[in-house]
Amino acid sequence: MITELLLWSSITLIIMAGCYNTSLFLLSRRRIRRSRTDRRDRFYVFLLACLNEEKVLSESLERITSLPARNFMALVIDDGSDDRTFQVARAADPSLVHVHRRTPPNCRKGKGAALNDGVRHLRASGLLGGHDPADVVLCVVDADGRLDPHVVQSVDPYFDDPRTGAVQVCVRMYNRHLGLLARMQDMEFVVYGDVFQSARRYIGSVGMGGNGQFMRLSALDTLDGDGPWSDSLTEDLDLGVRLIAKGWTNQHCTTAAVSQQAVLSLRRLIRQRSRWFQGHLQSAGLVPLILRDVPTKAAVDLLYHLSSPVLILLTSLLPLSFLVAFGATVVASVQVGHPLVSPMWLLGPYLLSFTAAYAYGYVYAKRERELGLVRSVLLAHVFVFYGYIWFAAGWWGFWRMLTGQRGWLKTART
């Protein structure tokens, strides 16, 4: 009885999630038409919060300093590194790259704290040069982030709308060719950006990611607290929701991307995702804000998004429930001497599990044309099993929350 209850409850959750995902897929296929407005000159500041990033920082700074754009600079926030991060940053073009060094006991308190301190340093140092905050755009780039050369030209038109508070660009894995695990991470971010984020442009619930998020400084100034970013393990999620609650519009740019390094170790990947999962659990504190200040359509989607950790933990019971039910059926079939179900019985679980693979494969094939549609759909079937890492990461993150562990599980670079 308990097994059947778990099985049907899990199936119900999967059907509900499938309907939601299908709706977003269809919505994401629509094209947005933007009206032309007068262009303004804006000042772009690329913020890189770094903790022991000597292995990847040089390449990222080289990409930024070679951008074909005017009026920009990079600020490297060295958050108490004990490797050569500071030296690498200082070796970059001093006319475009500035370094703010944080030292104990104020450093290593999380990415949000480092970014907040970076913004305070920008103001106090005069690096903003008297620019109107409405025309200053801050971009958070991870130390391993490699921005597309045309990223500023792609993002800038969105800020012509004075209601735009932030723009998130696509995220890719630049080492996606180095094995199946890297390829799955690339597909994960492509699907999230091209389906979920693209659809949320019409709902008003576009979220911010930790890499490649562009924000108008005047929008950040409207947020409550000691700085724009919270101390949550997913400070980017918090920021996006709080901007929407203040009446700003978040946009998603599909024509430019920031590429980052995929994690090549399964254990490190689950460790990274457990931090993200725990941060999502922490973001439950945003629910009252959403209910009070966010328009209804966006609020419903954001509440569903924030409930995803609970849904993941519940859905993690489905594979176990299915195996128990399947095992019981096999035993009963042996006892009675004939199959109790036809082979067509397996069609239901297949459709529940893999229908989305065809949509995801189609989306990924449009980004990775050299793979082709058939290979992309086959990879999308593997992607379904790849999603099971969230079960392990979810229970790990849940355990960390229960035991009061709040440390930043930083992902090691190679």
Buried (B, 14 or more C-beta within 10 A) or exposed (E): EEBEEBBEBBBEBBEEBBEEBEEBBEBBEEEEEEEEEEEEEBBBBBBBBBBBBBBBBBBBBEBBBEBEBEBBBBBBBBBBBEBBBBEBBBEBEEEBBBBBBBEEEEBBBBBBBBBBBBBEBBEEEEBBEEBEBBBBBBBBBBBBBBBBEEBBBBBBBBBBEEEBBBBBBBBBBBBBEBEEBBBBBBBBBBBBBBBBBBBBBBBBBBBBBBBBBBBBBBBBEBBEEEBBBBBBBBBBBBBBBBBBBBEBBBBBBBEBBBBBBBBBEEEBBBBBBBBBBBBBBBBEEBBEBBEEBBBEEBBBBBBBBBEBBBBBBBBBBBEBBBEBBBEEBEEEEEEEEEEBEEEEEEEEBEEBBBBBBBBBBBBBBEBBEEBEBEBBBBBBBEBBEBBEBBBBBBBBBBEBBEEEEBEBBBBEBE
